[in-house]
């Protein structure tokens, strides 16, 4: 007997000539924006669509710089209105309309003009146009200018070509469509992180953003120094060659930390180049010392960046976050062979010439080896236990995504809620989207793991099962959920659980936080309602405003814990309107010192800090 859920019953649906429609290019983009820019969002996350729009425009300016034209880019953002002016060659004036509004149109099909470019499919700038309520392209070329204005991809003004005293280049101005991106706002920290990566990867490029100037003189060395939150054990190894640049060091931290780029594109999900770099790095170092070191010991604590240039790169999605190319270009080597040949020569030579670095690296490998062997027995048993229990244990209620053959598609949509208590996890489980949202239930407060070795990850049942549920023991390449969401009560105990979980991640899996995967779920503190309307309030100010808006004597409920919120109500808080605060690390946040102060045994220092920073409620 067939499962009725899997075998839909036939329905009487019209399927005639009139049902076959052809969409205009802009309408197709607007109906299916996710195909072109990934997720939408409101600007609260670095990968939200409004930043992809900015990046698509900037990529064209960066390509001009990479071809040797235009060392300055001016970026301005004011209340959601974006302006990007470069000083490259400028689009040929007779083709301005085509490049902005005709799909699959661009110079990058001609590898002679753009040999190793970021954007290759002639879609990016058109997607920005279609998804903007206002879009302007103005090109300056050899004393002439051409300007065209659009609204949602439709031409509103096509100005005649005229004389201009402006230097060559292109000006793009746009306002993302509020219907597509409701309530969006650009956040400076995300914009600045994007711009910094551009200058790190393009030494000599200057980007001015709202009065701030971004410039890098040391490439990937500057990038690592910007992101490192633990003291490097030896000076950063910096190696450069034609079409490749790498920077490598180690820190006193668990896990591996990689920053990979292709043609200036930050491949946050890695790909063929990052996998090849990771493998080759281990092999070259092992061969240098001529000892039977385990690859895991060599990579423990590694912090590295790689940037390569590839002809006609193939990415696994339009947002270009993972490289799929296996070849460097026509007639070239494979990506793996290219990286292998470069590191085999340059890294091996560097280690031979710099004995202080090679000795420091060997000490780090030896320490990692000792720790691994000390917990070998524990890890073997723990892995077996986790493997048997993980997907079917009562702590994890997985999502359907992982029971289908998805091969990585739509991983961006997946999330796991880490919550405490049966009632809270029960409410979230009943309210969640079972296709993409999983729930992991803690039993009481987790252990304070500060100062402990990784042995505790395997000896502590909850940590072991959590690690296995996330699939992060060997790094983030096989991470099962894009968002790891800590969902605890908005009280002192809930805050303590948050800190204990963040301590665990910072101690053993810092890259999970650095790569922006860890979030805090915001749930309402109050419900204010009358017979006609219900409002959920996340702050005291929202509560006051709700009372004023709903009139006299509304019913006010104070939620003391997640378990008090019914599953029907929870749907409002973990659906499309979910409020998340991303956990992030700043350059000045040295993890060791941070954990030592907040989670160590210096009770008197913390007590004094609390007294000095205590804010009393005036009520």
TORPALO-11855 format. One line per field, with one value per residue (C-alpha): residue number from 1; residue in one letter; x, y, z. Coordinates in steps of 0.02 Angstrom, whole numbers. Example, Ala and Ser with C-alpha at 12.3 -4.5 7.8 and 13.67 -1.06 7.14 Angstrom:
n: 1	2 .
res: A	S .
c1: 615	684 .
c2: -225	-53 .
c3: 390	357 .
end
This chain:
n: 1	2	3	4	5	6	7	8	9	10	11	12	13	14	15	16	17	18	19	20	21	22	23	24	25	26	27	28	29	30	31	32	33	34	35	36	37	38	39	40	41	42	43	44	45	46	47	48	49	50	51	52	53	54	55	56	57	58	59	60	61	62	63	64	65	66	67	68	69	70	71	72	73	74	75	76	77	78	79	80	81	82	83	84	85	86	87	88	89	90	91	92	93	94	95	96	97	98	99	100	101	102	103	104	105	106	107	108	109	110	111	112	113	114	115	116	117	118	119	120	121	122	123	124	125	126	127	128	129	130	131	132	133	134	135	136	137	138	139	140	141	142	143	144	145	146	147	148	149	150	151	152	153	154	155	156	157	158	159	160	161	162	163	164	165	166	167	168	169	170	171	172	173	174	175	176	177	178	179	180	181	182	183	184	185	186	187	188	189	190	191	192	193	194	195	196	197	198	199	200	201	202	203	204	205	206	207	208	209	210	211	212	213	214	215	216	217	218	219	220	221	222	223	224	225	226	227	228	229	230	231	232	233	234	235	236	237	238	239	240	241	242	243	244	245	246	247	248	249	250	251	252	253	254	255	256	257	258	259	260	261	262	263	264	265	266	267	268	269	270	271	272	273	274	275	276	277	278	279	280	281	282	283	284	285	286	287	288	289	290	291	292	293	294	295	296	297	298	299	300	301	302	303	304	305	306	307	308	309	310	311	312	313	314	315	316	317	318	319	320	321	322	323	324	325	326	327	328	329	330	331	332	333	334	335	336	337	338	339	340	341	342	343	344	345	346	347	348	349	350	351	352	353	354	355	356	357	358	359	360	361	362	363	364	365	366	367	368	369	370	371	372	373	374	375	376	377	378	379	380	381	382	383	384	385	386	387	388	389	390	391	392	393	394	395	396	397	398	399	400	401	402	403	404	405	406	407	408	409	410	411	412	413	414	415	416	417	418	419	420	421	422	423	424	425	426	427	428	429	430	431	432	433	434	435	436	437	438	439	440	441	442	443	444	445	446	447	448	449	450	451	452	453	454	455	456	457	458	459	460	461	462	463	464	465	466	467	468	469	470	471	472	473	474	475	476	477	478	479	480	481	482	483	484	485	486	487	488	489	490	491	492	493	494	495	496	497	498	499	500	501	502	503	504	505	506	507	508	509	510	511	512	513	514	515	516	517	518	519	520	521	522	523	524	525	526	527	528	529	530	531	532	533	534	535	536	537	538	539	540	541	542	543	544	545	546	547	548	549	550	551	552	553	554	555	556	557	558	559	560	561	562	563	564	565	566	567	568	569	570	571	572	573	574	575	576	577	578	579	580	581	582	583	584	585	586	587	588	589	590	591	592	593	594	595	596	597	598	599	600	601	602	603	604	605	606	607	608	609	610	611	612	613	614	615	616	617	618	619 .
res: X	X	X	X	X	X	X	X	X	X	X	X	X	X	X	X	X	X	X	X	X	X	X	X	X	X	X	X	X	X	X	X	X	X	X	X	X	X	X	X	X	X	X	X	X	X	X	X	X	X	X	X	X	X	X	X	X	X	X	X	X	X	X	X	X	X	X	X	X	X	X	X	X	X	X	X	X	X	X	X	X	X	X	X	X	X	X	X	X	X	X	X	X	X	X	X	X	X	X	X	X	X	X	X	X	X	X	X	X	X	X	X	X	X	X	X	X	X	X	X	X	X	X	X	X	X	X	X	X	X	X	X	X	X	X	X	X	X	X	X	X	X	X	X	X	X	X	X	X	X	X	X	X	X	X	X	X	X	X	X	X	X	X	X	X	X	X	X	X	X	X	X	X	X	X	X	X	X	X	X	X	X	X	X	X	X	X	X	X	X	X	X	X	X	X	X	X	X	X	X	X	X	X	X	X	X	X	X	X	X	X	X	X	X	X	X	X	X	X	X	X	X	X	X	X	X	X	X	X	X	X	X	X	X	X	X	X	X	X	X	X	X	X	X	X	X	X	X	X	X	X	X	X	X	X	X	X	X	X	X	X	X	X	X	X	X	X	X	X	X	X	X	X	X	X	X	X	X	X	X	X	X	X	X	X	X	X	X	X	X	X	X	X	X	X	X	X	X	X	X	X	X	X	X	X	X	X	X	X	X	X	X	X	X	X	X	X	X	X	X	X	X	X	X	X	X	X	X	X	X	X	X	X	X	X	X	X	X	X	X	X	X	X	X	X	X	X	X	X	X	X	X	X	X	X	X	X	X	X	X	X	X	X	X	X	X	X	X	X	X	X	X	X	X	X	X	X	X	X	X	X	X	X	X	X	X	X	X	X	X	X	X	X	X	X	X	X	X	X	X	X	X	X	X	X	X	X	X	X	X	X	X	X	X	X	X	X	X	X	X	X	X	X	X	X	X	X	X	X	X	X	X	X	X	X	X	X	X	X	X	X	X	X	X	X	X	X	X	X	X	X	X	X	X	X	X	X	X	X	X	X	X	X	X	X	X	X	X	X	X	X	X	X	X	X	X	X	X	X	X	X	X	X	X	X	X	X	X	X	X	X	X	X	X	X	X	X	X	X	X	X	X	X	X	X	X	X	X	X	X	X	X	X	X	X	X	X	X	X	X	X	X	X	X	X	X	X	X	X	X	X	X	X	X	X	X	X	X	X	X	X	X	X	X	X	X	X	X	X	X	X	X	X	X	X	X	X	X	X	X	X	X	X	X	X	X	X	X	X	X	X	X	X	X	X	X	X	X	X	X	X	X	X	X	X	X	X	X	X	X	X	X	X	X	X	X	X	X	X	X	X	X	X	X	X	X	X	X	X	X	X	X	X	X	X	X	X	X	X .
c1: 0	70	92	-46	71	198	70	-35	-209	-244	-334	-432	-317	-322	-165	-192	-100	-152	-62	107	176	339	401	497	675	638	477	567	698	566	463	615	742	820	885	989	1039	1008	905	820	824	819	1005	1023	1141	1298	1227	1061	1010	1041	1227	1226	1155	1297	1424	1359	1389	1559	1616	1609	1716	1839	1853	1906	2040	2102	2119	2228	2101	2037	2124	1987	1806	1684	1543	1405	1254	1126	963	963	1012	1173	1298	1453	1571	1726	1858	1884	1860	1673	1546	1548	1411	1317	1293	1238	1056	1103	1220	1089	934	973	1005	1165	1246	1421	1604	1654	1608	1762	1907	2026	1941	1910	2024	1994	1835	1712	1549	1537	1355	1293	1157	1218	1189	1021	966	1009	908	755	755	773	634	761	913	1029	1178	1286	1445	1585	1699	1819	1733	1556	1423	1266	1134	981	859	749	612	604	695	587	665	595	721	843	948	1039	1227	1314	1482	1559	1715	1707	1848	1810	1715	1541	1416	1282	1147	1005	874	826	640	551	422	558	661	533	609	786	934	1118	1229	1400	1491	1435	1472	1644	1687	1644	1749	1897	1901	1905	2058	2146	2132	2179	2336	2339	2150	2073	1888	1811	1650	1552	1711	1813	1962	2005	2176	2288	2475	2506	2362	2313	2430	2320	2166	2229	2283	2108	2024	2143	2077	2217	2402	2494	2626	2743	2745	2622	2694	2654	2679	2632	2642	2554	2368	2391	2423	2422	2446	2471	2497	2440	2361	2330	2153	2056	1989	2040	2006	2010	1971	1962	1937	1921	1948	1916	1755	1744	1696	1623	1573	1743	1749	1878	2017	1996	1988	2145	2236	2189	2248	2408	2457	2452	2549	2687	2716	2716	2844	2952	2974	2985	2887	2725	2623	2434	2354	2235	2383	2460	2300	2248	2245	2286	2231	2253	2193	2206	2163	2174	2125	2037	1981	1792	1762	1611	1520	1387	1261	1232	1290	1462	1497	1570	1688	1646	1784	1913	2018	2115	2065	2087	2242	2286	2317	2183	2152	2222	2381	2409	2396	2501	2643	2646	2646	2766	2896	2862	2808	2943	3074	3007	3017	3195	3248	3156	3207	3122	2954	2980	3031	2879	2766	2841	2811	2629	2608	2691	2578	2424	2485	2509	2334	2256	2340	2292	2108	2116	2026	1891	1861	1842	1708	1624	1618	1539	1413	1371	1358	1231	1132	1143	1008	886	920	790	896	893	735	808	733	678	814	939	831	824	963	994	1181	1202	1065	971	1085	1072	892	934	945	952	881	978	858	842	698	562	426	528	595	421	345	481	467	280	299	451	464	502	586	727	723	795	790	923	867	987	963	992	1144	1291	1464	1580	1714	1834	2013	1973	2051	1952	1938	1785	1696	1698	1676	1526	1374	1285	1438	1478	1302	1295	1460	1396	1228	1318	1448	1593	1723	1832	1792	1649	1654	1518	1419	1240	1151	1185	1117	1152	1023	1035	857	849	736	758	813	973	975	944	1085	1201	1160	1199	1369	1409	1365	1464	1611	1601	1601	1739	1848	1835	1750	1788	1768	1582	1563	1690	1600	1435	1341	1293	1140	1035	846	750	579	449	445	263	100	-21	-194	-373	-521	-464	-275	-124	49	209	337	522	566	488	472	373	260	222	188	73	-29	-51	-99	-226	-319	-372	-357	-276	-228	-40	55	236	322	441	505	495	391	251	231	108	160	31	111	288	255	260	433	528	450	484	484	612	723	902	1057	1214	1358	1514	1695	1783	1967	2004	1914	2059	1968	2086	2077	1891	1853	1974	1889	1707	1718	1878	1906	1938	1776	1830	1876	1708	1618	1706	1665	1480	1478	1562	1446	1284	1135	989	810	740	572 .
c2: 0	169	307	434	575	528	487	641	609	676	843	926	1069	1161	1138	1226	1348	1492	1411	1427	1602	1689	1814	1971	1964	2085	1996	1829	1903	1984	1824	1716	1832	1688	1613	1769	1839	1698	1742	1912	1970	2146	2184	2104	1969	1985	1869	1961	2009	2196	2161	2046	2190	2302	2165	2135	2318	2322	2164	2255	2396	2271	2183	2348	2370	2192	2233	2383	2524	2633	2627	2719	2673	2790	2707	2804	2736	2855	2787	2639	2735	2666	2752	2668	2768	2689	2761	2618	2625	2651	2544	2579	2709	2620	2469	2551	2499	2321	2290	2354	2272	2127	1959	1867	2026	2078	2095	1949	1821	1884	1812	1933	2081	2000	1851	1811	1898	1876	1894	1789	1758	1934	1926	2021	2203	2158	2078	2239	2338	2226	2222	2411	2539	2661	2615	2731	2690	2831	2797	2918	2880	2990	3156	3089	3023	2918	2901	2788	2778	2628	2579	2393	2354	2464	2617	2781	2902	2870	3027	3069	3052	3217	3296	3279	3338	3191	3062	2891	2766	2711	2776	2658	2721	2615	2599	2418	2390	2397	2272	2142	2193	2257	2358	2336	2439	2431	2403	2484	2338	2217	2342	2380	2195	2172	2322	2267	2100	2189	2292	2145	2050	2196	2280	2462	2479	2622	2617	2769	2732	2873	2964	2811	2756	2572	2520	2368	2359	2179	2083	1923	1962	2112	2001	1875	2012	2085	1920	1834	1829	1722	1762	1687	1559	1620	1766	1744	1651	1752	1672	1748	1689	1714	1690	1634	1709	1621	1671	1541	1536	1438	1494	1414	1366	1212	1187	1257	1430	1465	1616	1572	1679	1655	1804	1918	1828	1772	1589	1573	1392	1344	1231	1140	1266	1267	1077	1064	1194	1107	938	1002	1108	952	846	973	1003	816	786	932	856	680	612	515	660	645	775	823	868	974	1071	1093	1281	1329	1503	1526	1617	1575	1677	1609	1671	1554	1577	1563	1497	1387	1423	1314	1457	1631	1704	1625	1563	1394	1355	1204	1223	1086	1168	1332	1375	1325	1217	1245	1133	1069	1179	1043	1020	1208	1231	1076	1132	1306	1252	1108	1231	1393	1330	1197	1330	1449	1320	1274	1457	1507	1388	1489	1468	1284	1247	1340	1246	1079	1118	1155	992	893	971	931	753	728	791	685	528	568	566	436	303	423	491	319	268	438	437	266	319	481	392	270	398	560	555	458	520	610	768	798	820	835	919	831	916	789	640	691	681	868	865	1035	1132	1256	1226	1414	1386	1258	1299	1210	1280	1236	1253	1200	1108	994	1126	1251	1122	1049	1217	1250	1072	1090	1264	1241	1217	1030	1042	1157	1183	1058	1062	1005	995	1023	947	1087	1200	1138	1121	1272	1209	1355	1297	1115	1014	944	782	857	866	677	640	755	672	832	913	752	736	921	910	757	839	988	874	992	876	890	1072	1169	1095	969	1081	1018	1182	1357	1439	1376	1467	1475	1486	1516	1608	1796	1787	1763	1574	1589	1713	1596	1453	1566	1608	1426	1375	1519	1470	1294	1358	1486	1357	1217	1282	1469	1466	1428	1601	1689	1628	1697	1535	1565	1668	1713	1697	1849	1810	1935	1989	2044	2011	2157	2126	2179	2097	2152	2149	2062	2140	2054	2168	2135	2288	2398	2537	2424	2377	2560	2598	2446	2499	2673	2603	2475	2593	2578	2420	2298	2128	2122	1958	1948	1794	1726	1579	1499	1358	1481	1526	1412	1323	1425	1585	1521	1509	1699	1706	1572	1597	1729	1867	1781	1901	1844	1926	1858	1819	1901	1930	2094	2112	2168	2019	1905	1743	1680	1842	1859	1687	1705	1864	1810	1622	1599	1595	1782	1805	1966	2053	2010	2067	2235	2250	2220	2349	2481	2448	2417	2512	2528	2534	2706	2628 .
c3: 0	-48	79	44	100	-32	-168	-206	-272	-448	-453	-590	-640	-806	-912	-1079	-1193	-1080	-933	-1020	-987	-1024	-895	-935	-864	-723	-675	-665	-548	-440	-427	-389	-306	-209	-371	-399	-230	-106	46	65	246	317	332	503	438	332	199	179	3	20	44	-107	-211	-152	-187	-364	-404	-319	-408	-574	-506	-431	-599	-676	-543	-573	-757	-710	-716	-574	-405	-311	-276	-187	-89	-3	89	163	236	120	-37	-113	-227	-301	-413	-490	-603	-723	-911	-903	-997	-1186	-1201	-1338	-1225	-1062	-1084	-1128	-980	-859	-930	-1047	-968	-1012	-1074	-1022	-1072	-962	-1093	-1184	-1083	-1169	-1086	-916	-897	-715	-665	-523	-620	-776	-815	-853	-719	-565	-611	-690	-526	-433	-561	-551	-360	-338	-332	-407	-509	-605	-712	-777	-875	-914	-1060	-1159	-1124	-1148	-1028	-1040	-903	-888	-741	-699	-579	-539	-700	-812	-896	-831	-909	-1051	-1064	-1225	-1232	-1195	-1159	-985	-893	-771	-773	-849	-745	-693	-565	-500	-381	-316	-181	-138	-159	8	-56	-81	72	199	341	278	338	295	447	438	520	383	244	316	333	148	96	202	113	-54	-7	77	-86	-197	-131	-183	-202	-103	-54	28	122	203	248	300	197	173	105	127	97	154	77	167	312	350	333	461	581	566	611	732	910	984	990	838	889	752	627	485	336	180	10	-157	-337	-502	-471	-290	-118	50	232	369	557	710	872	1041	994	945	773	605	535	348	241	56	-99	-286	-401	-253	-205	-23	-35	140	110	41	-109	-214	-181	8	17	-90	15	178	113	33	183	293	171	137	323	359	222	282	455	381	528	534	600	596	482	623	735	597	568	750	783	604	548	362	207	23	-130	-306	-479	-597	-776	-791	-614	-583	-420	-344	-336	-403	-236	-268	-91	-140	-283	-390	-521	-533	-669	-666	-844	-1027	-1043	-860	-711	-596	-444	-330	-435	-448	-259	-226	-340	-264	-81	-111	-174	-80	92	96	50	182	322	273	276	436	574	713	626	585	766	836	716	766	951	913	816	956	1088	984	960	1148	1186	1050	1113	1293	1248	1110	1212	1268	1093	1015	1139	1131	941	940	1071	979	811	880	978	879	749	856	1031	1131	1137	949	848	675	522	364	264	328	284	101	-29	-33	-69	14	-75	34	184	213	267	402	587	754	916	1073	1217	1399	1479	1415	1407	1306	1185	1170	1120	991	922	894	816	705	518	518	348	402	591	716	906	1030	1211	1356	1527	1652	1641	1537	1612	1623	1502	1525	1548	1508	1368	1223	1322	1406	1238	1232	1417	1439	1360	1312	1234	1142	1072	1028	934	841	802	725	642	681	755	599	561	480	306	351	470	467	506	445	602	778	884	1073	1139	1326	1447	1463	1644	1745	1725	1539	1521	1617	1499	1351	1424	1459	1281	1206	1317	1246	1067	1096	1183	1056	899	884	696	720	796	684	528	593	628	812	858	1009	990	1046	1116	1178	1358	1353	1263	1256	1184	1178	1093	920	919	995	1006	1063	1144	1157	1260	1393	1264	1147	1293	1333	1149	1133	1285	1213	1042	1105	1219	1401	1504	1382	1449	1485	1505	1560	1488	1618	1516	1345	1416	1454	1271	1183	1022	924	985	960	773	767	844	747	575	443	575	687	783	801	872	793	912	842	887	862	820	998	1076	1124	1163	1298	1398	1367	1436	1580	1640	1621	1654	1756	1944	1964	2062	2149	1985	1907	2065	2058	1872	1908	2048	1938	1790	1881	1811	1932	1873	1917	1953 .
end
